[in-house]
Amino acid sequence: MKDILVLYYSRHGATRELALAIAQGIDSVPGLQARVRTVPPVSTVCEASAPDIPSEGPPYAELRDLEECAGLALGSPTRFGNMAAPLKYFLDGTTPQWLSGALAGKPACVFTSTGSLHGGQETTLLSMMLPLLHHGMLILGIPYTESLLNATQTGGTPYGASHHARADSAVHGISADEKALAIALGARIARTAASMTERP
Ligand SMILES: Cc1cc2nc3c(=O)[nH]c(=O)nc-3n(C[C@H](O)[C@H](O)[C@H](O)COP(=O)(O)O)c2cc1C
């Protein structure tokens, strides 16, 4: 059984919903399973520290999760058109994996949630790809052969899965189209990992 790491940060639960849909897509592919992990918030006061085990939700990611998994789905809320600091902070700690090439040749995809419709889904998704390219990962998007990409009135982009949460993330769950496209992306990264016999 190969694992795909679904690594996300979510403050209010919207990005988490996308993560679970992507995990559902991964789990639909025989021989593949999602390993869902999150990251703790970061604090402006250096004394603050989170417990090692979160009180709810999936465990915090460890660097070995990156090494052990056959692929990575990376998700963050959009913050000022970019990924949230807690996820960037985690990625900034991956120098050993960069030096060893632990992620090189593995498939990866990205996902995000925004408060507003034109609030930067694409900029966030594209900028989230940058550190993954530095790691040598193979970036996957959502192809237009997924017909919902043309039809969606909510989120879902060729650059990755997305959700338009509007003003209150907790009130509006992901739409049927957003969920279907996230599942399709999860299945795509899983099928890609399953088909790889060696890392290019
Ligand atoms: C500091 C901060 C910056 C944000 N920047 C943006 C933004 O640039 N564009 C946008 O549409 N929404 C922005 N939002 C809203 C979040 O992206 C949105 O509420 C998202 O759905 C939260 O995801 P979550 O429920 O997983 O935490 C921002 C929120 C915060 C707290």
Ligand as a Chemical Component Dictionary entry (heavy atoms), coordinates in Angstrom:
data_LIG
# 
_chem_comp.id                   LIG 
_chem_comp.type                 NON-POLYMER 
_chem_comp.pdbx_formal_charge   0 
_chem_comp.three_letter_code    LIG 
# 
loop_
_chem_comp_atom.comp_id 
_chem_comp_atom.atom_id 
_chem_comp_atom.alt_atom_id 
_chem_comp_atom.type_symbol 
_chem_comp_atom.charge 
_chem_comp_atom.model_Cartn_x 
_chem_comp_atom.model_Cartn_y 
_chem_comp_atom.model_Cartn_z 
_chem_comp_atom.pdbx_ordinal 
LIG C1  C1  C 0 -5.027  37.013 7.245  1  
LIG C2  C2  C 0 -6.049  36.579 6.250  2  
LIG C3  C3  C 0 -5.873  36.897 4.922  3  
LIG C4  C4  C 0 -6.824  36.512 3.975  4  
LIG N1  N1  N 0 -6.610  36.831 2.673  5  
LIG C5  C5  C 0 -7.549  36.503 1.743  6  
LIG C6  C6  C 0 -7.352  36.823 0.375  7  
LIG O1  O1  O 0 -6.320  37.346 -0.042 8  
LIG N2  N2  N 0 -8.344  36.533 -0.494 9  
LIG C7  C7  C 0 -9.514  35.925 -0.093 10 
LIG O2  O2  O 0 -10.398 35.718 -0.905 11 
LIG N3  N3  N 0 -9.700  35.555 1.200  12 
LIG C8  C8  C 0 -8.737  35.811 2.128  13 
LIG N4  N4  N 0 -8.915  35.443 3.432  14 
LIG C9  C9  C 0 -10.064 34.598 3.773  15 
LIG C10 C10 C 0 -9.709  33.100 3.792  16 
LIG O3  O3  O 0 -8.965  32.729 2.669  17 
LIG C11 C11 C 0 -10.996 32.272 3.795  18 
LIG O4  O4  O 0 -11.784 32.605 4.912  19 
LIG C12 C12 C 0 -10.711 30.779 3.788  20 
LIG O5  O5  O 0 -11.878 30.100 3.371  21 
LIG C13 C13 C 0 -10.318 30.245 5.160  22 
LIG O6  O6  O 0 -10.039 28.882 5.063  23 
LIG P1  P1  P 0 -10.144 27.924 6.326  24 
LIG O7  O7  O 0 -11.607 27.803 6.689  25 
LIG O8  O8  O 0 -9.565  26.628 5.871  26 
LIG O9  O9  O 0 -9.340  28.546 7.439  27 
LIG C14 C14 C 0 -7.966  35.787 4.379  28 
LIG C15 C15 C 0 -8.121  35.446 5.728  29 
LIG C16 C16 C 0 -7.183  35.832 6.653  30 
LIG C17 C17 C 0 -7.368  35.456 8.101  31 
# 
loop_
_chem_comp_bond.comp_id 
_chem_comp_bond.atom_id_1 
_chem_comp_bond.atom_id_2 
_chem_comp_bond.value_order 
_chem_comp_bond.pdbx_ordinal 
LIG C1  C2  SING 1  
LIG C2  C3  SING 2  
LIG C2  C16 DOUB 3  
LIG C3  C4  DOUB 4  
LIG C4  N1  SING 5  
LIG C4  C14 SING 6  
LIG N1  C5  DOUB 7  
LIG C5  C6  SING 8  
LIG C5  C8  SING 9  
LIG C6  O1  DOUB 10 
LIG C6  N2  SING 11 
LIG N2  C7  SING 12 
LIG C7  O2  DOUB 13 
LIG C7  N3  SING 14 
LIG N3  C8  DOUB 15 
LIG C8  N4  SING 16 
LIG N4  C9  SING 17 
LIG N4  C14 SING 18 
LIG C9  C10 SING 19 
LIG C10 O3  SING 20 
LIG C10 C11 SING 21 
LIG C11 O4  SING 22 
LIG C11 C12 SING 23 
LIG C12 O5  SING 24 
LIG C12 C13 SING 25 
LIG C13 O6  SING 26 
LIG O6  P1  SING 27 
LIG P1  O7  DOUB 28 
LIG P1  O8  SING 29 
LIG P1  O9  SING 30 
LIG C14 C15 DOUB 31 
LIG C15 C16 SING 32 
LIG C16 C17 SING 33 
# 
